[in-house]
Amino acid sequence: MGRMIAGRLIHLAWIMVAVSFLTFLLMFLAPGDAAAKKLNAQGIAVSEAVLAQARESMGLNRPFLVQYGDWALHALRGDLGVSYKDGFPVSGKLVKALGNTAVLTLSSLALALLVALPLSIVSALKRDSAIDNITRLFSFVGNSLPNFLISVLLMYFLCVRAHLLPLTADRSVMGLAMPCLALSIPICGRFIRQFRAQILEELGKPYVTGAAVRGVRQRYVLGNVLHNAAIPMLTVVGLSVGTLLGGSVVIETIFRWPGLGKLAMDAISNRDYPVIQGFVLLTATVYVVINLLIDLCYRWIDPRVRSTGGGA
């Protein structure tokens, strides 16, 4: 276990180096002058003298590798620079936005699981029944519609027509409801389809038939089925966290939720390169950490994984 964690941390370090280098290179090669963008964002009149002084203070006159090395050393200490737009530290902006995105992501994931898991079980146990057909239809529709279209439909029916929820999200429970629904519906559709398929596969195995012949109660058989299906289902859930983080960029922008997605979109619009760099680095870290946590869950659920040292 210790070797696995150490190996994954080394893997994380290499990923961070590669991601940060490529992102920094793209920012370096992007058209336009970063110093001029910073001055314009702060409302400072740009002249040749002021621009030259800004480039000197920002270190833009130095070679690329020197600039990257300096940024990387500061990043190791938690200093990701300051925003071109308002001059605030990038680290503080990212931490604040990450908390809001984590609330939205975990709420959406919890809602999707609360709906998808029981529906998947009932749908698999009552295969080809009316409830199975309705559940599969909901899964197909939810999985097919893009996030922005679901957001528009929810805004029209729940906000404009029914006046049940606020149109613009805030940090209250009611404000969280709309972006949470918009994120959870597609994920719920995906969960239902894949959970149902996995449960059906387990139900068709010989040990289920043997247990039924011996008169074992259905709830005990279902418990074993769900335990054996847990690893592939957990993989789906773990990968969906990344999907939720990606989808939150659109949802947070539409509903004005103050998370990482909205912060990234604002930074792209303003060409706020330090914030973009920090966002990409943080997102890559989250992906690798989630994969590590999934591997640890594998070892907890299935002793065979612990004995062989395998993982995802």
C-alpha angles and dihedrals in degrees: 000000000000092000091049093052092045091050092050091049090052088048089051091052092053091047091051091051093049095044094045093047094049093045092048090049092052091049089049092051095043114116119258135040116289091206092054091048091051093049092047092049090053093047096246118149109247118228130159093257094047091045093051091049091049092050090050093049092047092049094238092137091066124090118276097250091050090051092049094046091051091048092047093051091052091045091056087060092049095259110129095169129251131296117262090217104055106000094242120140112271093220092059092048092050095048092050093047092044091059091054093046091049090054091050095044096047092045091051092046092049092049092048092050093046090055102033102046099057092039090051092050094048092044092052094045092048097041116185092006124128093263090049092052092047091048092049091049091052089048092051094048095044093047093047102050117085120235096250093053092048088050092053092048092048092048092051099046102033100032110025100032106027100025090215100131136028116264094223119049124236131175094274124102091254091048090051093052099077100049089040092055093045092053098040100050097069092041091049090053091051092047093051094051096047098037091050092050092049094048091048090051091053093045089057095056122106096247090063092051091046092050091050091051090051090052097247111168116261095237091058091048090048090050090056091045092053092046092052091046092048098093098055089040090051089051090055091049093048094050089047091061088066090048090051091051090050094045091049089071090069097036095048091050093049096047096033093239108170098234139117094283094056091042090053094048091049090048092051091049091050094038088237095171100183091055092047091050092049092047093053092047093049093047092052090050092052092051093052093044091051090052090051091051090049090053090051090051090051090058092048095049101040121039089197090067091052093050096048096038091230128143145156 
